[in-house]
């Protein structure tokens, strides 16, 4: 299980770096577009589609699994102080299994819609015919990686449930 955790963490770190690159590109494109629009009266006609279809999608979905791993996601910690370590672990297993079902379904839907869009040749109409299957696959990548991370977390919580010993995950901070 530790090897799987390390492999997923390595992938998450690579993908979150890609998310940072997307953010940088978005900022540069918007800056160039504004300068071109207001200084030269010649905006980049393709920048909005590129940003909204691909870059913003990648920016968000590349970060979801790493955000979960770091514990930076939104969560309700109402029950964190109640009950024993085993009771909390049992409640977390129930919650994470529920989340896993939801995120796996979203992963599967992303893959299916992406394949369908690719096979049918769907594109966004405009000056550039942007393929629509790419954003679906970006969504699938994000939810697939998150699903794997949740599986590892469930296995960790089951270990806590069995042993009664809390596993403290070292949380990396971005400060």
Backbone torsions as a table, in degrees:
resi	resn	phi	psi	omega
1	UNK	NA	-35.4	179.6
2	UNK	-64.5	-37.6	178.7
3	UNK	-64.6	-43.7	178.3
4	UNK	-61.1	-42.9	178.3
5	UNK	-60.9	-43.5	-179.4
6	UNK	-66.3	-39.8	179.0
7	UNK	-65.1	-46.3	179.7
8	UNK	-63.3	-41.0	178.6
9	UNK	-61.6	-41.5	178.3
10	UNK	-61.8	-44.3	177.9
11	UNK	-64.0	-42.9	179.7
12	UNK	-60.8	-41.4	179.7
13	UNK	-65.1	-38.7	177.7
14	UNK	-66.5	-42.7	-177.4
15	UNK	-70.7	-36.3	178.5
16	UNK	-69.2	-30.3	174.3
17	UNK	-65.0	-40.5	175.8
18	UNK	-61.3	-37.2	176.7
19	UNK	-61.8	-42.0	177.6
20	UNK	-64.5	-38.4	176.3
21	UNK	-62.9	-42.2	178.1
22	UNK	-60.9	-41.8	179.1
23	UNK	-62.0	-42.5	178.6
24	UNK	-62.8	-45.0	179.6
25	UNK	-63.3	-41.5	178.1
26	UNK	-58.8	-47.2	-179.0
27	UNK	-62.7	-42.0	179.3
28	UNK	-65.8	-44.1	179.6
29	UNK	-62.0	-43.2	179.6
30	UNK	-64.7	-40.6	178.4
31	UNK	-62.3	-47.5	179.4
32	UNK	-63.2	-41.9	179.9
33	UNK	-62.0	-42.7	179.4
34	UNK	-64.0	-44.4	178.7
35	UNK	-62.4	-46.5	179.9
36	UNK	-62.7	-38.8	-178.0
37	UNK	-69.1	-49.1	-170.9
38	UNK	-95.2	-20.6	178.5
39	UNK	-95.9	-41.9	-175.3
40	UNK	-110.2	0.7	-177.7
41	UNK	51.8	38.0	-178.9
42	UNK	-143.6	77.6	-176.7
43	UNK	-68.5	162.4	175.5
44	UNK	-79.8	107.8	-174.4
45	UNK	-67.8	-21.7	-174.3
46	UNK	-98.4	-8.8	-171.7
47	UNK	-67.1	-39.7	-179.0
48	UNK	-61.3	-45.7	179.9
49	UNK	-63.4	-44.6	179.6
50	UNK	-60.5	-46.3	-178.4
51	UNK	-67.1	-50.0	-174.1
52	UNK	-72.4	-35.3	-179.1
53	UNK	-79.3	-47.1	-169.9
54	UNK	-108.7	-56.4	-170.4
55	UNK	-68.2	-46.0	179.4
56	UNK	-66.7	-37.4	177.7
57	UNK	-63.4	-46.1	178.7
58	UNK	-66.5	-40.1	178.2
59	UNK	-55.2	-46.6	-177.6
60	UNK	-75.6	-54.5	-171.0
61	UNK	-74.0	-19.9	174.4
62	UNK	-74.0	-16.5	-175.3
63	UNK	-99.5	-13.9	-170.3
64	UNK	-64.0	-43.2	-177.4
65	UNK	-70.6	-43.4	178.6
66	UNK	-64.2	-37.4	177.2
67	UNK	-62.3	-42.4	177.7
68	UNK	-64.3	-44.3	-179.5
69	UNK	-59.4	-39.8	-178.8
70	UNK	-76.7	-12.5	-176.6
71	UNK	77.4	22.6	-177.6
72	UNK	-94.3	2.6	179.7
73	UNK	-78.2	167.5	176.9
74	UNK	-77.4	126.5	177.3
75	UNK	-145.6	157.0	178.6
76	UNK	-100.5	116.5	-177.7
77	UNK	-102.7	31.1	-178.7
78	UNK	-57.9	-38.8	-174.5
79	UNK	-96.3	3.8	-177.2
80	UNK	-62.0	-30.6	-176.8
81	UNK	-98.8	-4.1	-177.7
82	UNK	-94.5	141.6	173.1
83	UNK	74.0	-179.6	-178.9
84	UNK	-81.1	175.2	177.4
85	UNK	-59.5	-40.2	-179.2
86	UNK	-67.7	-39.8	178.9
87	UNK	-63.5	-45.0	178.4
88	UNK	-62.8	-41.0	179.1
89	UNK	-63.2	-40.6	179.2
90	UNK	-63.9	-44.2	178.2
91	UNK	-63.9	-38.6	178.6
92	UNK	-66.8	-39.2	177.9
93	UNK	-59.8	-44.3	179.2
94	UNK	-61.1	-46.7	179.5
95	UNK	-63.9	-43.8	-178.1
96	UNK	-70.7	-34.3	175.6
97	UNK	-64.4	-41.2	177.0
98	UNK	-61.2	-45.0	178.8
99	UNK	-63.6	-40.2	-179.6
100	UNK	-60.6	-42.8	178.4
101	UNK	-59.4	-48.3	-179.0
102	UNK	-62.1	-49.8	-176.3
103	UNK	-70.6	-31.5	175.2
104	UNK	-65.9	-41.3	177.9
105	UNK	-62.4	-39.2	178.1
106	UNK	-68.0	-38.0	175.0
107	UNK	-60.0	-50.2	-177.8
108	UNK	-61.6	-43.3	178.2
109	UNK	-62.4	-40.4	177.5
110	UNK	-60.9	-44.1	179.1
111	UNK	-64.4	-48.1	-178.3
112	UNK	-61.5	-45.7	179.5
113	UNK	-67.0	-36.2	177.9
114	UNK	-64.7	-43.7	178.2
115	UNK	-64.9	-43.9	178.7
116	UNK	-60.6	-44.0	180.0
117	UNK	-65.2	-38.6	179.1
118	UNK	-66.3	-48.0	-178.0
119	UNK	-62.1	-39.9	-178.3
120	UNK	-84.5	-6.7	177.6
121	UNK	69.4	32.9	-179.4
122	UNK	-65.7	136.0	177.1
123	UNK	-139.4	162.1	173.2
124	UNK	-87.7	127.9	180.0
125	UNK	-70.5	139.3	178.9
126	UNK	162.1	-167.4	179.6
127	UNK	-60.4	-37.4	175.5
128	UNK	-116.3	132.8	178.9
129	UNK	-86.2	89.3	-177.5
130	UNK	-77.6	124.0	177.8
131	UNK	-66.2	138.2	-177.3
132	UNK	-91.3	-8.2	-179.5
133	UNK	-72.5	-25.5	-176.8
134	UNK	-64.1	-47.9	177.6
135	UNK	-60.5	-36.4	176.8
136	UNK	-60.7	-41.7	-179.4
137	UNK	-71.4	-31.5	175.1
138	UNK	-64.3	-43.7	176.8
139	UNK	-60.5	-45.2	179.9
140	UNK	-62.0	-41.0	177.8
141	UNK	-59.8	-47.9	-179.3
142	UNK	-62.0	-48.7	-179.2
143	UNK	-72.1	-31.2	176.2
144	UNK	-64.8	-46.3	178.6
145	UNK	-64.9	-40.5	176.9
146	UNK	-62.9	-39.8	178.5
147	UNK	-62.2	-42.4	176.9
148	UNK	-62.8	-41.8	178.6
149	UNK	-62.6	-39.4	179.4
150	UNK	-67.3	-37.4	176.5
151	UNK	-59.5	-46.4	178.4
152	UNK	-61.0	-41.8	179.8
153	UNK	-64.8	-40.6	177.3
154	UNK	-61.6	-44.1	179.3
155	UNK	-62.9	-38.2	176.0
156	UNK	-63.2	-43.2	-179.2
157	UNK	-68.1	-33.6	176.0
158	UNK	-65.6	-39.0	176.3
159	UNK	-61.3	-41.5	176.7
160	UNK	-63.9	-41.3	179.7
161	UNK	-60.3	-40.7	-178.1
162	UNK	-75.7	-47.1	-173.7
163	UNK	-87.3	-26.7	-175.6
164	UNK	78.4	6.5	-179.4
165	UNK	-104.9	120.8	-179.2
166	UNK	-68.1	132.7	175.2
167	UNK	-94.9	121.4	177.8
168	UNK	-97.4	113.7	178.3
169	UNK	-83.5	131.3	175.9
170	UNK	-70.7	117.2	-178.4
171	UNK	-95.5	124.3	177.7
172	UNK	-85.0	137.4	178.8
173	UNK	-107.5	152.9	-175.9
174	UNK	-95.9	1.8	-175.8
175	UNK	-52.6	NA	NA
